[in-house]
Amino acid sequence: MSSGNDGRELAEGYLGGLLESLGLGVHYSRAERDALFYRDAAGAEVAVLDLVGGYGSTIVGHNHPEIVRYAKQLLDQGVPVHAQFSRHPYANDLAGRLNTILHREFGTTEAYSALFANSGAEAVEIAMKHAEFDRVAKLTALTAEIGRGVEAARAAIDRGAVVAVDEAYHRLGVAAGVSPGAAPEAVVAAIVRVNGERATAAPIFLAPEGSFHGKLVGSVQLTHNAGFREPFRSMAAQCRFVPVHEPEALAKAVESARTTLFDLVVAAGGVRVVERDLPVIAAFILEPVQGEAGIRPFDRETAQRIQRVCAAVDCPIIVDEVQSGMGRTGAFFASSHLGLRGDYYTLAKSLGGGLAKAALTLIRDSRYHREFELAHSSTFAKDAFSTLIAGRVVDLLEADDGALYRLAAERGERLTAMLRTLQDEFGTVVEDVRGAGLMIGLEFRDRSDSPSGIIAEQSRAGLLGYLLSGYLLRVHAIRVLPTASATNTLRIEPSVYVTDDDIALLEKGLRGLLVVLREHDGAALLPA
Ligand code: PMP
């Protein structure tokens, strides 16, 4: 039977070729805990220490025996995967347990509703869509109020009232080209026109520089990496990326986005132009530990400033915990270390226990619109199989009074201590070691001026991290990969079950790599 491929790679063949050239084109056939296995040319199984962990999806490891047993049990009992538009008590149960955790970690009692998704990017898009739904509702209320104000002003004008020429009038004049002597009807017409234009403008999102929030049409615009974002910019609302570590930057960004609608008020027999703030910013979104920007944790002071600036203008905060959440940093929510309270939280990746595609968005009651539940849905979201598995993952994390959170913190410290020793020893090669818990970045110094042509060339092409990953895989059977937008940083995100032996193996492999780099031995980095 013809395969239909005619010898061609038809499943992302270009990517396959790239992986091959970097020595990363391996087919893994089995996975367990922090190990992936492939078969060599002779058919023997080779174990690889996997520190990429599905880019942070395997906080409880690959194929955790309890999760696998539970998945089999669910299938054996014929759990209905597709039962849309019916009751889903298990989803309510998961939402309840997540609320318990959220209340404990943030010291609040406010309820958060859960909306279910299939992926991290979709969870982000649910938050984006809901934030826009909320913004439009506020805008609709505001324009209705302005409509009533304008009608009252019209009536007053008919009775002979005049429109006061003051500063707001002049600003309207600048926006709409009305001069101080204009007829009152012309002022009213200008207000209606300018408001109409401003109220229908696209919303703005704000995010820290370096942000990564997915690659769907909407979420990719919140992803700072221009290569992912730029080709699609005309397809969705735009994001302004803010250097939030500069103390005034966020307040300035908020101020520069500020837009008003004009209104008319009748007072003391006259009519005055006034301006009302238009809710133009839909939301501020951030990752408590930036993942794809090179594993960069936020500091408490910056987080608190973000919270204050957003609160002052009633801008909702979306906390994207897709990668940092589910215990990876030693608490279920990484943002809880910062005291950063979100209006929205997005969860995915490890929520599915490394086995299921589970994702959801939590939305706080004080912002929640119930009607939105009919505005967003997806065939597989909230299915019994993945949702029940997510519940079991939460059980595992919460067991023994949070033993796995403590383990994540302890293992993270151990790994970081080892990496810092290497940093001290190889200061000319290692730029930085940073992270939180089991979300660790190892940054290499730029090598664009290396005397080795191979190293210099790959560095300039932004491929150094991939070249290093290929070497570690081929020579030391260790799987690491660079972060998507900062390719000189290797991510290290194992499960909580990473052992001392695994850490020792990593130390040995990295030591070998660091010597190669210190000696500019480019040939050693390439596949034979
Ligand atoms: N948000 C963050 C913080 C992420 O790290 C990622 C994936 N790296 C996403 C969203 C997108 O998740 P997914 O790949 O499941 O769409």
Residues whose N, C-alpha, C, O or C-beta is under 5 A from the ligand:
A	BS01	PMP	S119 G120 A121 E122 F212 H213 G214 E287 G291 D320 V322 Q323 A348
